[in-house]
Amino acid sequence: MVSGLVAALGLGVVSLPARAADSQDRSGKIAPCANASQDEIAALVKRDYLQNRITRWQSDKTLFGTQAPVVWVVASSITGSAGDWQVPLKVSGNKTQKTYNVRLNCQAGEINYGQPQ
């Protein structure tokens, strides 16, 4: 009975780091971009990910197996309007390729990254 409880508690402790990595803040501030074109929005999101996110997100570095993944956005896949954009950001590293759903609120100057899918 005690060994089962210890094992169960041990499993809970092991899963804590994974939960902590998943709960990291995936949002940030950007310069206002209400008049930006889809191509400019694509460039903004790619630049933000490479310069401001992957440098701080250890879980993503581990996931992709690199600090310098290849990122791209197909501008025609961006939806929304000048105030609120939805941007599918594709990221490829040594280990895997994933897509982030990025929400960009140009008027509020906010960018939010979903979990990599």
Buried (B, 14 or more C-beta within 10 A) or exposed (E): EEEEEEEEEEEEEEEEEEEEBEEEEBEBEBEEBEEBEBEEBBBBBBEBBBEBBBEEBEBBBEBBEBEEBEBEBEBEBBEBEEEBBEBBBBBBBEEEEBBBBBBBBBEEBBBBBBEBE
